[in-house]
Amino acid sequence: MIGPGEVPRLPRGVRVQPDRVRGGWVLLAPERAVTLDAVGQAILAEVDGSRSFGEICARLAAAFGAPEAQIAEDAGGFLSALRERLFLEVSP
C-alpha cells in the first residue's frame, strides 16, 4: 500500500491519453496498455509527480464528496496494482 506522504508518479515512457478509437482513456507503456474506467482516469489525473498520496486522496474526496478513508483505500489499491505492474513509481 502507498503511504500518505509518498509521491506517486508515472515513470518515463508511461502516459495517460485519450483512446480516440473506442473513446475513454488508456494508460500506455512500452509494449503494454491498460484501458481506464472513469475512476481510474480520475485518480491518475491527480498523479502529477509532486502531490503526495494524502493530497491526492484529499482532492478526490473533495471533488467526489466521498469519505477520504474510502478514497484512500480504493485509490491505494488501484495505484498499488499499477506499481506492481511497473506502470507507476513512488518516491518517499
N, C-alpha and C positions, 0 to 999 in steps of 0.2 A: 504494500500500500504506500501511497505517496504521502509524506508528512506535510502539514500546513505551511511550513517555512520553505519547503523545497520548490524549485522553479522548473516547471516542465517546459520543454522546447522541442520543436521539430528539428531533427538532425539535417545536416547538409544533404540535399537531394530529395528530401521529403517535403511535399507541399499539399495543400488543400486547394482543389479547383473545381469549378462547375463542370458537371457532366452534360455537355451540350447535346449528346445523342439521346440519353434516357431522362434527362432532367435531374435535378438534385445535385449532390456533391460527392466527390470522391477524394480519398486520401491516396496520393500517388507516391511510390518509392521505386527505385530501380528494380525492374522486373516484377513489381507487385502493385496491387491496387485493392482498396477497400471501399465499398460503397457505404456512404454515411447516411444515416437517417437524420431527421431534424434535430434530435437530441445530441447526437454525436457531432454534428456540424456546429451546434450552438456551443458545445464545450470547447471544441477546437478553435472556434472563433475568438475565444478568450486567451488561448495559449499564444503568447507573443514573445516568450523568452525572457521577459522582465517581471511579469506578475508571479507572485508565489501561488501555490495551490490554494492556500487560505484566501487570498484576494480573489482568485478566480471563483471559488465557491461563494463568497460573499456577493460578488457581482451577479452570478447566476441566480442566487436566492432572491436578490432584489428584483431582478428582471422578470422572474417567473413566479414570484410570490410563494415560494416553497421554503420549508424549513432548511436552514443551512446544513444541519446534520444529515438530512436526507440527500441533499445535493452532494455533500462530501462523500457519502457512501457510494452513490451511483456514479458520480464523475470519477472518483478514485478507482473504482473497479474498471471502468472504461479505459482510463489512462494507464492503469497498471497492465491491462491486457495489451495495449498498444506498445508499452515499454518492453514487455516480454517478447513481442514480435519485432522489435527494433524499429518501430515507427516513431518512437518518442525517446528523448533523453531527459534526464532530471539532474539538476545541479542542487547541491545543498544550500 
